[in-house]
Amino acid sequence: MTTPALEARDLAVSFHTGRRTSARAVDGVNLTVLPGQIVALVGESGCGKSTLARALLGLQPTESGEVVVDGEILPTSRSGLKAYRRRAQLILQDPMGSLNPRMSVYESVAEGLRVHGVEGEEQRVADALSRVGLRPPERFFARYPHELSGGQRQRVVIAGALVLEPEILIADEPVSSLDASVRGEILALLLRLRDELGLSILVVTHDLGLAWNVADRIAVMYLGRIIEEGRTEDVLSRPKHPYTRALLSVVPEMDRIEPIVLVGEPPDPTRIPPGCRFHPRCPVLQQGLPDEISSRCRGQALPLLPVQGGHAAACYAIP
């Protein structure tokens, strides 16, 4: 079997909110990204997606579990993390906030090279800018973020990640702040980079339409856990978890699904409900289930249950 490029094994991250309380932002997550694969991590705001992404990069301390890179556990030493961050890079959602307004495009892209002491700076910066479509690159060297369009700024952010020749990219809502006309260009760029460079990419997003267009696999997250995962076509064509079906029902391209309105807000992560953590909002449970299944939903937590062909969902009422 192919060794995963990046893997989370039973990963947990908590934030202390008081003397005796803590919020489980990530709660026993298992996630795999294979070499050359794009995986979309989807879910509504506050479900733990960005915290998981930061933990996978070694930017967020974990409470338990492991991050595994090419079959080896991610080291926690300063030197080990520095070496890893040359191999794995983060692309943030707000390019204007990601770029220092006082640094030119050249300085922004070259910053990683200087941190890691990499030689051949000017040629590497030019190559990275060319690869993301900013040509001729020398024309952009002396420009500042406020002189660029939103799409150009996002390309500079991507160039800053590529300049270190990483193997893994984690893109946190990479197009959410861009105009619709530019979103497609950036997504096409990510696909092209994956094909040309063999990158492994984790795309963090709330947009299932975006996931449909770029991802090989999808993992759906709710309140700190993965509740459904599988090949993109399987998950989006035949969703099994009620939460996934609710998310899909409001995607314009999925007009075949009757809109599902969820009741209430996601539970407080300091007071996670017993059993299936989605059960307080679950429309299937509200419509009525056999007593045995209903009691298990409310009181018995469960792992992902296999459906078929690598498709799995954490639901006792899988149709």
C-alpha positions, 0 to 999 in steps of 0.5 A, a space after each residue: 500500500 502507498 505510504 500516506 504523505 500526511 496522516 492524523 492518527 486519533 488526533 485531539 486538541 483542546 483549549 482550556 476555557 476556565 479552571 475546570 472546563 475545556 473545549 475539544 476542538 479536535 476530538 480523535 480525528 483520523 485523516 489520511 492524505 495520499 501522495 498526489 491527492 487532494 483531500 477536502 476537509 469540509 464543515 461549517 464554521 467552528 467545527 474544528 477544521 482550521 485547528 486540525 489544519 494547524 495541528 497537522 502543520 505542527 503550529 498547534 500543540 496536540 493533547 493526544 494522537 499523532 501526526 505522521 509524515 511519510 510514515 514517520 511521526 512528526 518530531 516536536 523538537 524545534 529543529 525537527 519542526 523547522 525541517 518539516 515546515 520546509 516540506 509542508 506549507 500553509 496557504 491562508 484564506 485572506 491574502 491581504 492579511 497574509 502579506 505584510 503591507 510593508 514588504 514587496 512581492 519579492 521580499 514576501 516570496 523570499 522570506 521563507 528562503 531566508 528563514 531556511 537559509 536556501 541559496 539561489 534566492 532571486 532565481 527561486 523567487 522568479 521561478 515561483 512567481 512564474 509557476 503561479 502565473 505572474 509573468 514576467 516575474 521581474 515586473 512584480 518584484 518591486 510591487 506591494 500588496 495594495 498595488 495588486 488585485 485580490 487574485 494576484 495577491 493570492 498567487 503571491 501567497 501561493 508562490 511564497 509557499 511553493 518557493 521552498 519546493 514543499 511536498 504538502 500544501 494545506 490551503 485554508 479557505 483558499 478562495 473564500 475572499 475572492 470574487 467569483 470570476 477569480 475563484 475558478 482561476 485559483 482552483 485551476 492553479 491548485 489542480 495544475 500544481 498538483 499535477 505538475 509537482 505531485 503535491 499532496 493538498 489538504 483543502 479546508 473549506 465550508 464550500 461543498 461546491 468547491 470540494 466537488 471541483 477539486 478534491 479526490 476525497 472528502 472528509 466531513 467534520 462536525 464538532 471536532 470529529 470526522 463524521 463521513 469520508 470517502 471518494 468525492 463522487 461517493 460522498 456527494 452523490 450518495 451522502 449517508 450522514 444526515 449532516 452531509 445531506 443537510 450541507 449538500 441540500 443548500 448547494 445550488 448545483 445539488 438541486 435534486 436534494 430537497 433543502 434541509 433546514 437544521 434546527 438550532 446551533 452546533 452544541 457548545 464544544 465544552 458540553 458535547 452531547 453524549 452519543 452521536 454529537 449531531 443527534 440534537 439537530 438530526 432531522 432523521 432522529 426527529 422524524 422518528 427511528 426505532 427505539 433501539 436505534 434512537 437510544 443508541 444515537 442519544 447515548 452511544 458514540 460510534 466510529 466511522 462505519 464502512 458503507 462501501 469502497 472506502 466510503 464510511 459514515 458515523 451514523 446508526 441510521 445509514 440508509 
